[in-house]
Amino acid sequence: MATISGSQPLGHFLKSDRQWLAAGTLLTLLSSFGQTFFISIFAAQIQGDFSLTHGSWGAIYGLGTAASAVVMIWAGGLTDRFRARSLGMIVLALLAGSCLLMAVNPYAAFLPIVIFALRLTGQGMTSHIAIVAMARWFVATRGRALAVATLGFSLGEAVLPLLFVALMAFLDWRVLWILAAAIALLGVPILWRLLGEERTPQSMADENQSVGMKARHWTRTDTLGHPLFWFMVPALIGPAAFNTAFFFQQVYFAEIKGWSHLSLVALFPIYTVVGIGAMILSGIALDRFGTARLIPFFQLPMVVAFVTFALAQSLAAAAIGFVFLALTTGANSTLPNAFWAEFYGTRHIGAIKAMAAAVMVLGSAIGPGLTGGLIDLGVDLNVQYVCVAAYFLLATASMWIGIQRARNDLPLTA
């Protein structure tokens, strides 16, 4: 069984469930090819080859991402009907095809379709399958399972930008997308091997599913009608929109600060290491204290991060910004994902999480389009980042109010 006692040592947990945890980590790692931090390292080449301004590239990216958010509402629910093994293999093959599409596309008019495909298969479905599987398969150790599985995100952020930016000095950017396709395709047989003994969601329905508020399993329609969901929406949109926007504008950010792009990318491992630490600690804390006590405040480090980025005059200051950005990013890998299972139950977690994922994907469409458009209008990026910091203060207040109203309806008050 994947679900083990929360009191067992971490080493035993990692050993006994290694194949399922490894599958989750593999999926989150390979989702990198559809994530903004990866796509944006080619921003200069894409804008140059297709003669795009910051605003037009941001609008194209936003359009493709928004379309993927709409489709995610339907596609994400497939995780309630199909095994992670079969669905994951299909999605990885489609992700590889999307990477190839980016490599061979000759027309700017097709870019929204390419971005749509990359965002839906990469950021959307590949990561969604991993997160839903962890939330469903693990109950007592859900926090730790999510923390381990989402290490793939951190590994991708740490390794892939440095690797591909370095390779860009020797290889054409389109060739690098062919390499990305090959890596994604290599994940198909590995996933097939890891999940050879996978348990279907239906087979675990009676014994391992946990209930949410008022000791019931909430449907997606019920969730949409509950006030807590709407209090959480600003917090869902915030990191997706503005973490995405930050990495999307990384080339321009380095330019206005007077730094080389490679020197900025060299700071990413700091972000990764701190993010991993925050991810693991938040997962352990989640298993001990529950999401209700932790989630209202986890976005406060973003306030410090964006104020720091706005004021930074040196790479050392930017490194401090990355530390605070990583604190929320790490916690964001565990707390919101566990929140849906804890407050709304696990029977319909795929459909509910798909809806939340669609909101986040929509946020990741808004961020690049908004910042790119404002840059074209002459609004300084540093000024924008101060406004972003203020947004996270409002999102924190909204979460706190929503959780306070709903926490007493949990089966065991957190």
N, C-alpha and C positions, 0 to 999 in steps of 0.2 A: 504493500500500500504506500502511496505517496504521502499520505497524511500521517505524521508521527507526533509523538508527544512533544509539546513545547519545552519540556524540561530536559530533553536529551541534548548532549553536547553538540556543538556546531560540527565538530569533526565527524561524528556519527551521522549527523544529518546530511552532510555533504557526500559521505561515502554511500549511504543507503539509497539516496535518491539522485546519484550523480548523473544518470543517463537523461532523466527528465530535466534536471537543472541545466545540463549541458545543451540540451535541445533548445531551451529557452534562451540561453546565452548566445547560441549560434544564430537564432532568428533575430535577436536584437542587434547583434553585430552586423549581419547582412542587411538589415534595414537601413544602415548608414548610406547606402547608395541612393536612397530616396530622401535622405534627410538634408536639411538646408545647409548644415555645416560642411557637407561634402559637395553638394551642387554648387555652392557659392564660391568654392575655390577656383571654379572655372568662369567666374563672372566676367572678368576682363576679356577673356578670349571670346566668350559668347557675345558680349556687347560689341566687341570689335568686329567679329566676323559678320554679325547681323546688323551692324550700325544702329545700336540701341542706346538710348539715354538711360540714366539711372531710373527715371520715372517709367519709361516704356518697358524696361526689363522687369521692374518691380510689378507693373500692371500685368504683364504676361505671366509672371510667376504667381501672382495673386489669383488670376483667372483660372489657371490650371489647378492650383491648390484648392480653390473654392469648389470647383467642379468635383474634385476627388472627395471633398468633405460630404457633398450631397450623396455620392455613390456609396460612401462608407456607411451611411445609415442603413442601407440594405445589405451591403457586402459583409459588414461586421457581424450581422446576425447569423451568418453562415457558421460561425464558431459554435452555435448552439445545436447545429444539426450534423456537422461533420467532424471527423477526427482531426486533431491538429496535425497528425502525420500526413494524411492525404491532402488536406487543404494547404498545409505549409509547403509541400512539394510543388503543387500547382502554382502557388503565389511566387515562389522563388524562381520558377521557370519564367513566369511573366515578368518578374523584376529583371531578369537577365535580358529578356527581349526589349524591355524599356531602355536599358542601358545601351543596347545596340542601336535602338532608334535614335537616341541622342547622338551616337557616333556617326550615323550616316545621314542625318537630317540636313538638307541643304537650304531649307526655306524658313524664314522668320515666321511666316504664317502658320507653320506646323509646330512651332515651339510650345504653344499652350497645350497641344495634344501630348507632346513629349513630357512636359512637366506634369500634366495630369496622370500619365501612366507611371512615372517615377514616384510621385507622391502617393498615389493610391496603393501601388504594390509595395513600395518601400516604407515610407513613414507610416502609411495607413495600415495595410493588412499584415505585413510581416511582423511589425511590432505588436499589433493588436492580437494576433494569434498567440504570441508568446505570453503576453500579459494576462489574457483571459485564461490560458492553460494554467498558469501559476496560481491565479486567484481561485480557480475551480479545484485543482488537484490538491492544494494545500489549505489546511484550515488553521490548526494550532500554530503552524510555522509559516503562515502566509507572508508575513513581513520579511522573514529571512529568505524565503523562496523568491519573492519579488526582487529583493536586493541582489541576490546572486544572479538571477536571470538577466537583470538589467545592467549587469557589468558589461554586457556586450555593447551597450550604448557608449559607455565610457572608454572601452577599448577602441572602438571605432573613432571616437573623437580624438583620442590621443595619438593613434598610429596613422590613420588614413590621410588626414590633411598633410602631415609632415612628409609621408611617403609620396603622395601624389604631387605635391608642390615640388618636391625634389626631382621626381621623374619628369616633370614638365620641362625641365632644363634640357632633357635629352629626347623626349618623345612628344609628338603632336598631341594636343589635348583630346582629339577624337580617338586616337589609339588608346589613350588611358581609359576611355569609356568602354572600349572593347575588352580591356583587361578587367574592368569592374564587372562586365557581363560574365566573363569566364569564372571569376571568383564566386559570383552569385549562383551560377549553374553548378559549381562544385559542391555547393551546400545541399543540393537535392539528394544525392546518395548518402551523404553524411546524416542528414535528417532521417532518411528512411532507416538507416542503421540504428540510430539512437532511439527512435520511437517504435522499434519492432515489437515491444511489449506494452505499448500505450493502452491505457484504459479509456474507453469512450466516455463522454460526459453522461450519457444515459445510464451506463452501468453503475455509476456512482451516485445516482440521484437520491436514493433513499438513505444511504449510510453516511455520506460525507457532505451533503449540501447543508449550508447554514442559512438560517433565517435572518431577516433584517428587522427594521423597526416594527413594533407591534407584533412581533413573532410571526411574520408572514413573509412570503416571497412576492416581491413587487414586480409587476410587469413594466415594460417600457412606457405604456400609456399611463399607468399609475404613477410612475416616477415623474413624468412630465407634468402631472397634475399636482405634484407635491411642492410646497414652497421652498423646501431646502434645495431642490435642484436649481432653482432660479437664483437663490442666494450664492450658489457655488459657481454660476456661469462666469462672473468676472474673473474668478480665480482660475477657471479652466482656460479662458481666453488669454490671460496675461502672460504666463511663461511661454505659451505657444506663439503668441504674437511678437513679443519683444525679445525673447531669447533668440527666436528665429530671425527677427530683424537685425539683431546685433551681428549674428554670424553671416547673415546675408550681405550686410554692408561692411564686412571685415576689410575688404580691399580698400574701399573708400575711407573707412575709419583710419586705417594705417596711413593713408595718403594725407588726410587733413592734420594728422598728428605729426607728420614728418618722419614716419618710421617705414622701414621696408616691410613688405607683406610677410616675408619669411621670418623676420624678427618677431612679428606679432604671432604668427602661427607657432613659433618656438615656445610661446607661453602656454599653449594648449595643454601640454602635459601637467602643468600646475593645476589647471582647471580640472583635469581628469583625476588626478590623485586626490584632490580635496573632495571632488564629487563622489568618488568611490567610498572615501571615508564617511561622508555624510549619508550615502546610500546605505551602507552597512549599519551604521549607528541608528539611523531612522528605522531600519527594518527590525533591529533588536528592540528599540524603544516601542515600536508599533505592537510587537507581540506582547510586550509587558503592559503597556498603558492603553492601547487602543487608539484609533484615529481621532476620536472626539477631543481628546486632550491636546493632541499635537497639531492637527491640521490647521487650526485657525491662524497660527502664527508663522507657518513655514515659509511664507513669501516675504517676510520682513528683510532678510538679507538682500533681496533684489533691490530694495530701496537704496541701501548703501552701495551696491554694485553700480547702479546706473548713475548715481551722483558722482561716484569715483571716476567712472569712465568719462563723464562730462568734464570733469575738472582735471583729468590726468594730463600731465605734461611730459611724463617719462614712462618708459616701459616698466619700471619698478612700480609706479602708481597703477598702471594697467594690470600688473600682476595681482595687486591687492584687490582690484575690481573683480578679477577672475576668481579669487578665493571666495568672495561673497556670492558671486553668481553661482559658483559650484555648490555652495551650501544648500541653496534652494533647489538647484537642478538635481542634486543627489536625492534629497527628500522627495522631490516631485516624482521620482521613479517608483517610490513605494507608497507614500501616504494617499495620494488621490486614487491609485489603483486599488488599494485595500478599502478605501472609503466606500466604493460602490458595493462591494461584497458585504461589508459590515452593516451598512445602513439599509441596503435594499435586498439583501439575500443573494444566493448564488444560482438559483434555478434558471433565471433569465439573464444571467450576468453578461452573456455575449451580446445580447440585444441592447442592454442598458449601457454597457461599456462602449458599444459601437456608436451610440448616440453621443456619449461624452467625447469619444474620439473624434466624431464629426465636428463637434464644437471646437475642439482643440485644433483640428486641421483647418477649420475656418479661421481660427485665430492666426494660424501660421500663414494664411493667405492675406490677412489684413495687415500684419506687421510689415512685410517687405513692400507691399503696395503703398501703404501709408507713408513710411519713411522715405521711399524713393520719390514719391510725388512731392513731399514736402521739401526734399533736397532740390528738386527741379524748380520749386517755387521760391527757393532762396532761404528756407528756414534752416538754420545751422543745426547740424546733427547733435552737437553738444547741448543746445537748447532743448531739442527733442528728448534727449535722455533725462533731463531734469523733469520733464513732464511725465515720462515713463515712470520715474521714481514715485511721483505723486499718485499715479494710477495704482501702483501696488499698495499704497497706504489705503486707498479706497477698497481695493479687493480684499485686503485683510479685514477691514471693518465688516464687509459684507459676509465673509465666511464666519466671523465670530458671532454675528447676529443669527445667522442660519443655524449654526451648530447649537447654540444655546437654546433655540426654540425646539430643536428636534432630539437632543441627546437623551431626554427622559423617556423617549419611546423605544429606545434600544432594549433588547431582551435583558441585558445586564448593563446598567448605567455605567458609561465609561467615564 
